Amino acid sequence: MDKVFIIAEAGANHDRDLQQAFRLIDAAVAANADAVKFQTYSSETLYSKYTPDFATYTNIPQLIKDLELPREWQRDLKLYCDDHGIEFMSTPCDERAVEELYALGVKRLKIAGFESTDPRWVKVVASTGLPLVVTIGIGSTIESSQNILRWIHEVNPNAEVIFLHGNNAYPTPLEDINLGQMVLLSQAFPDQKVGISDHTEGILVPPLAIAMGAQAVEKHYTLDRSLPGPDHPFAIEPPELIQMVKDIRSAEKCLGVKSGDYSSSEVDFQRGRRAVIAATSIAKGEIFTPQNLTTKRPYIENSIPAAAYYDTLGKRASCDLREDEIILSSQVDG
């Protein structure tokens, strides 16, 4: 399994403060994330000016305007990431953003869960030829995911794609994260890397997802959950980001397959196994029977493993054996 790709999602949590954006990058670097991701959008191109209020959100166009990443920051953020050894990413939400990010030389582009249902937009992003990270988000099915991949391949037949299973509720209740759907996604697309875009609170879900086969993780983080703004309350804070990355790397270590009879750490514990033991004193030439043989710990070099107990019955002792003696293979004839 390749190393899990960890995206620290800064999103709009810069609060239009460039120094805060730099501090977000610093936090992702300190956590050893692989990439830090922002979002590049404009209110006018993301929402209609006639958008009605949603639930607790009023005047959506103005809300988005207040969260916009200033476009002139993108180059500075990219250079800051380059200087600090972390990949800069951003989710483009309009054609201009795609062009700007491509010109900056980003390694890949992200398509968000709300946008991946739009064939026109998917093709716009895919037409760059860059590797893609695509959240299979709200209202998704295996069939709709197949459509997304088809739209991508129509403009970029050799596209490198990472699919992220996601739930577009912020925050996502644990009972709605449905990691089993991520497994179905990986089974349906065996040639694609599959991971999770996690909007649950806390850091439980990403390591669980790794144990279930996730190859990429995206997680929102903030410098402080008490900051104003819609994405701060459900995001994790820097100490949690550090622990999440550690937990993911620990989960990765648990996924190996045994290459021999013993793992390297088990070699010194072989003596804990059972071996064939003399239950009574046994004379040279005496036949081994259930009455004079038993099994006990320890198993030592050249002793007879307990698994060979029944194979030893009916054979003869090649020397005198004491009661409770560990029988060696050289002490058995026939």
Secondary structure, 3 states (H helix, E strand, C coil): CCCCEEEEEEECCCCCCHHHHHHHHHHHHHCCCCEEEEEECCHHHHCCCCCCCECCECCHHHHHHHHCCCCCHHHHHHHHHHHCCCEEEEEECCHHHHHHHHHHCCCCEEECCCCCCCHHHHHHHHCCCCCEEEEECCCCCHHHHHHHHHHHHHHCCCCCEEEEEECCCCCCCHHHCCHHHHHHHHHHCCCCEEEEEECCCCCCHHHHHHHCCCCEEEEEECCCCCCCCCCCCCCECHHHHHHHHHHHHHHHHCCCCCCCCCCCCCHHHHHHCCEEEECCCECCCCECCCCCEEEECCCCCCECEHHHHHHHCCCEECCCECCCCECEHHHEEC
